[in-house]
């Protein structure tokens, strides 16, 4: 699934291409109706036609395409979705699920192999979003803000980072990379972090996400940008999908385990299991679907 760097790359590329462009039509391909989550393509087309795009926002892994009538088109790419801007006359592409017809004959296409992505038309972006934690590249994301999300959590730190209610936008790639950079074992209880470890993790999260944006995102499998090009972050990862390869820092062998149901990659020498971990007794109220205050990653 595209994570924050991939979605931010799309946002930066897309905004100058569609700003002030008039929408002349909108259509959803047969068989892709669930993309609209219960609304009809005709209904949305009626509301979009004659509107113009203005700016493009991002919240976590979601894109908000703002319209001049005050509404927002909220796009979630999920596992295999991508937005492609295509000039007039460009040939059709496989797996195109929806098309925004723009002035001058150009198109904004939503392409999705597995049809898990969604498009919502709402009054405010927040109306289409689940509960999300702080933005990790924002000024408000401080070591204390990170700790407020993690304190009292007994689940592994890797699982806590994947839960979008704790920090928005982090997925499997950047969680593994941030934990390596901060030298934290992925199975360490989230609420057990010491002050220095919190600061290290905070800095590592921001660094890995900034690196991902600088390299245009990671294209391990399906992700492509607005032009259909792959990102380059996959060439710079330190542990993710490097199972049985030597660690760049110490030559130990990178291991793969499963944490919270997700494949997890780490260096056992650089990220050792603690000999002693203080006991955590959570005082947090249980979240939905949890009896003990622990949470499962989304």
Secondary structure, DSSP 8 states (H G I E B T S, - for coil): ---HHHHHHHHHHHHHHHTT-BEEEEEE-TT-GGGGTT--HHHHHHHHTT-BEEEEEEETTEEEEEETTS-EEEEE-TTTEEEEEE-TT----TTEEEEEEEGGG-EEEEEESS---EEEEESSGGGG-----EETTSTT--HHHHHHHHTT--SBHHHHHH-TTTEET--HHHHHHHHHHTT--TTSBGGG--HHHHHHHHHHHHHHHHHHHHTT---SSS---TTS---SGGGS-SSTT-TTSB-TTT--BEEEEEETTEEEEEETTTT---S--------S---TT-SSS-----
